[in-house]
Amino acid sequence: MERKLRVAQYGCGKMSVYSMRYVYEKGAEIVAAFDINPEVIGKDIGEIADIGKKGVKVSDAKKAGEILKEIKPDICIITTQSLFSDLYEPFKVCAQSGVNAISTCEEAFFPWNSSPKLTKELDELAKQNNCTLCGSGYQDVFWGYLITVLSGATQTIKKIKGKSSYNVEDYGIALAKAHGAGLDLDTFAKEISASDNISEEQRNKMIENGTFLPSYMWNVNGWMCEKLGLTITEQTQKTVPQTHNAELKSSTLNMTIPAGHATGMSAVVTTKTKEGIVLETECIGKVYAPDEFDQNDWTIEGEPSTRITVNRPATVELTCATIVGRLPDVINAEPGYITTDKMPDPVYRTKPLNEYVK
């Protein structure tokens, strides 16, 4: 493609500060932006991303459909919420407009195993309008390709264990609430943990009707099994509240979390496969105490066994850089809802993004 890549930004909160700047730094441009927050609507995107005025103002998300159809950007970056049901409308608007879209939504990374009905609807809609929808971000590399590449150097695998932690303060109020941050333990048990205390039959029914609430690793395990060619025979998850022995201030929740209340949660997903390989993965999302930091820790148990630990990864920046680097891959992909296991390995973009578009 000879001209600059034309990008729309849907959601102009904390993540967009990085994603929009990265778009410009990679030789592309933002041509439209959308949000539902009255305090953001009408602002120049340059003010939000601190990159100088760009002459593009944030529009009300209600107008996204008409604006996308009118200006026809090459792709739309969606940085809003973490559940696929919340992303259905933005994805639908993009698909109806024939605009490619990629989202940081964690469930969108591999929604086929948690929300198949909505995914199929969007897949068919995207195919009808010749565009591609996708989810990516931090998990694409640090919970996905990093592990599958290491597995390529392993003769025999018995188990893949992973644990990753992140500060919910970095991602906004929707994610913090989804992790139960600020709740007392009784309320956490009713609103968060209760969804996991069900039979496999009940879980399957919830998945079929779109009411299941997956933890992030639920979708990661599905992605990894798809990438490695593993056949899932059983998958379960368990959520456990995280607490701290002193009160913690949360700027995102605009409250002080009392000592002993949930600061967030740990979710452990166990996946058994026909091939005998077990995946046991855990993600910990919470309001951090002063001495806590992000960590990504994975072990491949087998011959040989390998462990890799990444301390203090810049999770937000890595998420946005991965999203921006993926833009050409999404544009080049076949129409439909295409997960990144079907795309090329993520690589550093040394040239302007348009030069990678076929």
N, C-alpha and C positions, 0 to 999 in steps of 0.2 A: 504494500500500500504506500503510495507516494506522499499523501497528505498526513497530517497529524491525526492520531487517534482521537475521536470525539467521545467523551465520557460523561455520563450523568451520575450524580451522587444522590442516593436516596437514604436519608438519615444524616443529619448534620450535627451530631453530638461528638463525644470524646474520640471515637475511632476516626471520624472523618477529618479531624485535624491532621492526622497523619496520611490517610489515604489520598486526600486531595493534594496535599503537598507532594507526595510521592508521584502522583500522576503527572504533575508539571515537571518534576525532576527527571522523569523518564521520557520527556519529549512529547507528551500528550497534553490534552486540555480538557477542562470541565466546561460543558456547554449548558448544563442545567443542574439544579439542585432542589431537593424536596425535603420537607419536614412537617411535623404536625404541631410543633411547639411555637406558639404565638411570639415568644421572645426571640426566636431565631428567624422566622419568616420575614422576608424583606431585607435581611442582612446580605451584604456582599460576601461571597464565599472567601474572599481574600482576608476579610476581617476574622473569620472563624479559624482559618488555617494559618493566620499570621504570615501571609505571603504577599501582602500588598493587594490593593483592590484589583479585581479581575473583570469587573463589569457584568458579573453574573450574580443575580440575587436569588436567594432561597425562596421557592414558591411553596404554596400550600400543597401538601401531598394529595389533596383532593383533586388537584389539577394535573396530576402526573400523567394520566392517560392521554389527555388532549395535547399536552406539551410534548410528550414522547413521540406521539404520532406525527406531530407537526415538524419537529426538528430532527427526528430519526438519528439519535446518537448511535455509535457503533456498539456500545455496551453500557450497562448501568451497574454501579457498585451499590449494594444494599447493606448498610451497617445499622441495623435497628435492633431486633430482638433475637432471642436464642431458641425459640420453639418454632417448628415448621408451620404450625397452624397460624402463628402470628405473621409468618412470611408469605403465606398463601396469596394474600391480596396484592402486595408489591410484586411478587413473581407473576401473578396473573395479569396485572396491568402491563408489565414489560412484555410478556408473551403475546398478549392481545395486540400490542403495538408493534410486534415483530422486532423487538429490541433484545439482544443478548443480555443476560444478567448473571452476576456472581455475588454471593452473600457471605458475610462472616458468621451467619447463623450456624451454631454448632450442629444442630440436628440436620441442617441442610447438607452437611458433609456426606452423609449417606442415609437419606430419609427412607429408602426402600424397606428397611427393616424395622421402622418405627411408625411410619405414616404412609403406607403403600397406596392407599386410596387417593390421597391428595397428590402424591408424587406422580401417580399414573395420569391423573387429570391434567397436571401441568406438563407432563411429558407429551401427551397428545396435543395439547394446545400449542406448545412450542414447535412441535413438528408441523402442525397446520400452518404456522406463521413463519416457518423457516428460521428459527432462532434457537439459541442454546441457553439453558439455565443450569446453574452449578453452585455448590457451596465449597468454600476453601478457607484458608487461614492458617493459624499456628499449627493446628492438628495435621494439616496436609503434609508438613515436613516432619515435625517433631514427634507426632504420634503415628505417622504413616510411613512416608518414604524412607525416613531415617532407619526405621525398624526393618522394613522389607528389604532394604539394601543390605543391611547387616545379615539378614537371614540368608542372603545369597552366598555368604562366605561360611555357612554352617552346614556340616554334613548331615547331622540328625538333630531335629528339634523335638523336645518333649513339652516344653512350656515357654510361653512368652509372658513375662510379667512387666507391668508398667505402672508407674506412679508419677503423677504430675500435679503441681500445686500452683495456684494463681490467686491474686488479690482481687476480690470482687469490687473493690473500690475503683479499680481501673476501668470498669466496663459499664457503669451506669446502674440506675436503680432497678431496671427490669431484671437484670441478671442477679443482682444482690437479693432481691425478693424471691426469685426462683430457687435460690440456694437456702432459703429460710433464715437468712441473716437477720438478727434482731428478735427472733421469736423465742418465747419461753419454751422449755423442752416439751411440755404437754401439747402446746399448739403445734410445735414442729412434728411431733408424732402423728397428730391428726391431719395436718395439711401437707406434709412432705413424705414422711416414712410410710404412712398408711398405704400409699399407692403401690408399694413394693410387697406388702404383706398379702399377696394374692397367689392363687394357683396358676399353673402354666396355662390352663384353659381360659381362665379369666383374663390373663395377660394377653393371650392371643386374640381374644374378643375385643379388648381395648385397642390393640394394634389395628385390627380390622376396621373398627369404627372411628379411629382417629382420636381417641381420648387417652392414650398411653403417654406418660411423661418420661421420656428416656433421659438418663444421665448422658453426659458427653461421650463417655467411653462406650456406651451401647452402640452408637453409630460408628465409632472408631473401630470396634471389634468387627462389625459387619463389613466395613470398608476393607480391613486387613484380611479377613477371610476371603473376600472377593478377589483381592489382589494376589493372594497366595494360592488361590484355587482350593481352599478348604471348604468342606461341607459341614455346616453347623447342624448339630443334633440337639443341642440344648443351650439356652442362654438365660441367665438370671442376673438380677441386680439388687443391691442392698444399699440403702442410704443411712448414714450415721451422722448425727449432729456433731459439730466441732464447737468446743467451748474454750473460754479463757478464764483464768482465776482472778482477773481484775477487769474493771469496766474498760470498754474500748470506744473511742469516738469514731463515728462513721460520717464522713462528709457526704457520701452518696445517699445514705438513708436519712441524713439530717437528724441524727439521734445519737445518744450514748447508749451502747449496748451494755446492760447490767452484767456483772460477773456471773458466770454460770448459765447465761442464756446462749442460744446458738449464735455463733459468729459466722456460720456457714455450714457446709456439709462435706462429707466424704461419700463418694459413690463408688462401690466396687462392682464390676461386671465380670462374671465368669462365663466363658464360652467353651463348650466342649464340641469337638469335631469328630467326624467319621474317621478321619486319618489319625486320630489319637493325640493330636496336638491340642493343648489347653491354653487359652488366653485368659489371663487374670489381670485386669487393668483397673486402676483406681485414679480418680481425679478428686482433688481437694480444692474447693473454692470457698474462701472465707475472707472476712475482714482481718487483716494481719495485725498481730501484735508488733511492737517496735522491732523485735529481733528476728522476725520471720521474713522469708524471701521466696521468690519463685524457684522451683526446682523441677527438673525433668529427669526421671531415673527409670531406665529400662534394662531388663536382663533377658537374654535368650539362653534358656537352659537346654543343653544338649551336648553334642560333640562338634566343636568345642563350645563351652559356655562363654558368653560375652556380656559384659555389663558396660553401659555408658551412662554417665551422669552429667547433666548440664546445670550448673548453678547460676542463679540470677539471670535467666534468659529475659530479654526485653520483650515480653510476650505481646504487648500491644503493638509495638513497632514491627515485630516479626510477623504478626498477623496481617498487618496492612501491607507490608512489603511483599508477602506471599500473594495476597490478593492482586496487587498491581502487577506483579510479575506474571500472574496467571491470565491476565486479560487477553493476550494473543492466543493462548491455548483455547480459551472458551470461544473466541470468535472463529478459530479454525476448526473447532469440533463439529461433528455432525449435529443436526437439529434434535432437540429433545431435552430431557433432563439427564445430563451426562455427568456422572461423578468423576473425580479426578483420577481414580484408579484406571480409567479408560483414556487418560491424557498422557502426554509426555512427562518425563520426570521434571520437577521444578528446577530451573537453572537461573543463573544470574543474567540479567539483561544488560549487556554492554552497550547496545545501540538503542536509539529511540524505539518505542514499542511498535510503531507502525511498520518497521522493517522486519518484524517477525510475523506479520499477518500475510497469509498466502493470497 
